[in-house]
């Protein structure tokens, strides 16, 4: 993954966490994945959509198998 895309994935992940904090939702792998899916649905920029998809894959790969 190139540096710009990696940086964008990190920014997207941060935005999702901040959105959860602002809405006073609990932060978990499930809530983060749901927030990322919601972000993806409304995103029109293809580069951001790709970054959101990569962020979602990262959350699913790193956190959801731990159950």
C-alpha positions as a printed NumPy array, in Angstrom:
array([[  0.   ,   0.   ,   0.   ],
       [  1.443,   3.389,  -0.897],
       [  2.148,   6.007,   1.735],
       [ -0.671,   8.363,   0.707],
       [ -3.248,   5.582,   0.788],
       [ -1.932,   4.342,   4.136],
       [ -2.21 ,   7.848,   5.526],
       [ -5.754,   8.195,   4.175],
       [ -6.768,   4.87 ,   5.753],
       [ -5.417,   6.131,   9.104],
       [ -7.334,   9.397,   8.736],
       [-10.551,   7.554,   7.863],
       [-10.127,   5.268,  10.874],
       [ -9.578,   8.316,  13.097],
       [-12.654,  10.037,  11.696],
       [-14.743,   6.958,  12.444],
       [-13.492,   6.808,  16.043],
       [-14.119,  10.533,  16.552],
       [-17.651,  10.119,  15.183],
       [-18.265,   7.324,  17.701],
       [-16.931,   9.477,  20.535],
       [-19.075,  12.449,  19.503],
       [-22.194,  10.303,  19.396],
       [-21.238,   8.853,  22.788],
       [-21.379,   5.333,  21.366],
       [-19.14 ,   2.694,  22.875],
       [-16.044,   1.936,  20.858],
       [-15.672,  -1.668,  19.802],
       [-14.659,  -3.524,  16.677],
       [-18.337,  -3.957,  15.812],
       [-19.253,  -0.307,  16.267],
       [-16.172,   0.812,  14.347],
       [-17.002,  -1.57 ,  11.482],
       [-20.607,  -0.321,  11.413],
       [-19.439,   3.302,  11.36 ],
       [-17.031,   2.589,   8.499],
       [-19.815,   0.886,   6.524],
       [-22.046,   3.916,   7.063],
       [-19.251,   6.228,   5.931],
       [-18.782,   4.136,   2.801],
       [-22.445,   4.339,   1.833],
       [-22.41 ,   8.126,   1.632],
       [-18.949,   8.586,   0.121],
       [-18.792,   9.646,  -3.514],
       [-15.001,  10.024,  -3.808],
       [-13.613,   6.713,  -5.168],
       [-10.253,   7.143,  -3.433],
       [-11.937,   7.668,  -0.063],
       [-14.296,   4.732,  -0.7  ],
       [-11.251,   2.536,  -1.341],
       [ -9.597,   3.806,   1.838],
       [-12.759,   3.115,   3.845],
       [-12.895,  -0.42 ,   2.415],
       [ -9.262,  -0.973,   3.4  ],
       [ -9.913,   0.405,   6.889],
       [-12.879,  -1.944,   7.25 ],
       [-10.754,  -4.894,   6.124],
       [ -8.122,  -3.922,   8.674],
       [-10.673,  -3.784,  11.502],
       [-12.151,  -7.122,  10.491],
       [ -8.737,  -8.775,  10.13 ],
       [ -7.276,  -7.431,  13.366],
       [-10.173,  -7.35 ,  15.797],
       [-13.155,  -9.444,  14.809],
       [-11.356, -12.847,  14.788],
       [-10.461, -12.325,  18.465],
       [-13.952, -13.265,  19.551]])
